[in-house]
Amino acid sequence: MSPATLATTDVIIVGAGVTGIAVAYHLQARNIRFVILEADEDVGGTWLRNKWHGARVDSEVVRYAFSFMLEIPCKELWNRGEVLDYLKRTLLVTGIDRHLMLRTRVQRATFATDRNIWTVETPLGSYEAGHLINCNGFGANVPNIPTFEGMEAFRGKVIHACDLDEKTRFDGQNVVLVGSGATAISTAPALSDVSKSLVILQRSPSYIYEVDNRLGWFARLCRTLHGAGVPFAGATLRWKNTVEGDLYFLLIRCFPRLGRAFFRWHWRDAATDAYHAEYLTPRYPPYTQRIPKAVGLKQRLLTGTIAFRNGSIKRFGDRSIVLASGEELPCEVCILATGFKLGVFSFPLSCDGLPIDVRSVNWYKTLMMGSVPNYFHPFGCFHCSWTQRVEQLARLIADVIVHVRTRRYSRVWVERKAVPFDPVFRPNFLMREEHLPRPYGLFELPTLDQLVSFRLCTSHELRFA
Ligand SMILES: Cc1cc2nc3c(=O)[nH]c(=O)nc-3n(C[C@H](O)[C@H](O)[C@H](O)COP(=O)(O)OP(=O)(O)OC[C@H]3O[C@@H](n4cnc5c(N)ncnc54)[C@H](O)[C@@H]3O)c2cc1C
């Protein structure tokens, strides 16, 4: 161990968000030693950083919670505080907290082919391990802030949703919320409660699904049984929801007219036909983009505390936003729910001192990247629960590392090769990034993926030496 080396272990995990915790659990279950290096002062990643009003999960708790610590609360969706509490509880209950190094930002990582060792550098010193698992989430997490004419002269405030704090109130102020994705739809009801008026300004409409955040009868039954310690009650609900979600996905993708009719029916009690056609009917077929879930939007549309407008911003006035159509929206606050710039890496990788070129690299099962040895980069998915996929990936990682050990290999990798970039979902933040790693080897249907995709025995792409 060189003087600057702080620890040598089997595996280094970068990041203590949902993914890092899932991976740590499954390594621990297979007696693989690890350390988690986390840049922030606390765990939680996404849920620690995003403090905007109404920040919450879109996936039902039973699918978002880990399978090894399944919880079924009395409501369907957790808010950010509840997710953070849950993650901290998980760390304590599983003992993973003992392997956690907070305030430890990884600056670079390099693989030495003569020793088959990754060395990870942090401001405090370096760590060494045979395998590196990068759970750094959306990498850089830089907010996407468009610029508009007149923005600097605007006498109100322009705030990106990432910089919002749920404690801030906008009493007496008119707020324009720009965007129509998951963030805008989650935050709108909560923001409208702390402002004078709220307009959701969207370039074009999205499909939105409103939930009342209460459990249905089957979920209530499973919750009671799960609480009484009946085995498989929670897992049954989780599987039922997963299969149901996949069936809806397939049905709506195969019969888009049926999907459109469903959404019209869904909004019948809150929007007239004309309002629905103008503000809630997208140009694209349903389920080709992620469908945001709303809680309390219908009621606020009915009472007029939230209104939609379509249009693109031409310029900012003194105290207003002027649309390309000429319409002027008076406001003192403009909140940009315009997403972020997706980055997959928050630190550079190198091999024997040479930088690894990860531009457009093939990304097998969103887990391993072409020609990067002993390196795993698990990533969730956009149209179902993140946790469900990363847990499957975490199990596969543990299987692969155990396989490497028992067969006395020292290296595992996938070959570098060209694969098309053809994601099932094409959100703007994904499509505007060039050279992202290119996923392949998945079905993108959680049911099928869980049954087939994440089995070591079906992974013909892996190479061992
Ligand atoms: C508001 C919001 C709602 C969402 N809702 C859902 C939902 O309903 N369902 C769903 O499935 N997904 C949802 N997502 C996606 C969400 O990002 C994932 O569910 C999940 O939280 C991602 O976890 P992660 O651990 O991969 O990444 P993150 O949560 O981003 O965690 C990454 C961690 O790595 C650390 N890190 C990064 N770089 C370094 C470095 N160089 N050195 C050390 N540490 C580093 C970060 O500090 C962070 O703690 C939502 C996202 C947002 C923003």
The ligand as an ORCA input file, in Angstrom:
! r2SCAN-3c Opt
* xyz 0 1
  C     -37.486     14.426     -8.690
  C     -37.167     13.101     -9.223
  C     -38.134     12.124     -9.185
  C     -37.811     10.848     -9.598
  N     -38.778      9.910     -9.523
  C     -38.482      8.664     -9.870
  C     -39.479      7.643     -9.781
  O     -40.599      7.863     -9.430
  N     -39.164      6.401    -10.126
  C     -37.936      6.120    -10.559
  O     -37.712      4.977    -10.837
  N     -36.976      7.048    -10.678
  C     -37.211      8.314    -10.353
  N     -36.257      9.271    -10.488
  C     -34.937      8.919    -11.008
  C     -33.942      8.856     -9.853
  O     -32.844      9.570    -10.247
  C     -33.639      7.442     -9.474
  O     -34.828      6.880     -8.969
  C     -32.566      7.246     -8.416
  O     -32.760      8.065     -7.295
  C     -31.187      7.426     -8.965
  O     -30.307      6.937     -7.989
  P     -28.762      6.823     -8.247
  O     -28.170      6.297     -7.004
  O     -28.502      6.079     -9.497
  O     -28.271      8.308     -8.556
  P     -28.229      9.545     -7.591
  O     -29.411      9.589     -6.734
  O     -27.944     10.725     -8.459
  O     -26.991      9.258     -6.657
  C     -25.671      9.333     -7.146
  C     -24.767      9.590     -5.968
  O     -23.425      9.563     -6.440
  C     -22.714     10.625     -5.840
  N     -21.599     10.975     -6.729
  C     -21.655     11.445     -7.994
  N     -20.419     11.657     -8.472
  C     -19.568     11.311     -7.487
  C     -18.156     11.305     -7.390
  N     -17.368     11.699     -8.403
  N     -17.588     10.881     -6.229
  C     -18.350     10.452     -5.192
  N     -19.714     10.462     -5.233
  C     -20.306     10.873     -6.376
  C     -23.725     11.731     -5.734
  O     -23.348     12.682     -4.751
  C     -24.975     10.951     -5.352
  O     -25.116     10.824     -3.965
  C     -36.527     10.553    -10.091
  C     -35.587     11.564    -10.181
  C     -35.907     12.829     -9.760
  C     -34.879     13.909     -9.893
*
